[in-house]
Structure formats: structure tokens, C-alpha cells
């Protein structure tokens, strides 16, 4: 089992209910396939550069432990969700 950190950026014009729905979808996938170690809601921030005509986004980080084989499924969830602008998952050294 490896330690991972995933961060994703959500559109700034979605409602809080929609944001919670996106977060719950990602959380459900991770709970089914890994152990969530922690979460961090960074909030709305200005982007360093414009992404799909958005200058602001909501940032959210999830720390989890799991096998490398779950990462493609996680990234598939990110790609299929229209409210997610960017995402990255990195392996953390402990």
C-alpha cells in the first residue's frame, strides 16, 4: 500500500451542493478502493493561468493509502466529471 495525495480543481460557478456532490463521488470511489487518511478543503483561489475561461477555482485535497492499480479509475472519474477543471495524483514519500 502506498501513500497518495490527490488534488482537484472545481469550477467556481457551481453551487455548494454541486461541489459536495463532486467531492462525495470521489470520496465514495476512494472509500471503496483505498483508505482515506485525510481531506483538506482549500477553498476558492485565483488560478495562475486561465483554464477553460475560468480564472478562479475551488481546490480540494484528499490524502489516501492504496494500491497503484486504483489510480486509473480515479482519473477516469475526474475526466468524466464536467465540473472538474484539473487534477493530479502523486505518490508521497513517508
Buried (B, 14 or more C-beta within 10 A) or exposed (E): EBBBBBBBBBBBEBEEEEBEEBBEBBBEBBEEBBEBEEBEEEEEEEBEEEBEEBEBBBBBEBBBBBEEEBBEEBBEBBEEBEBBBBBEBEEEEE
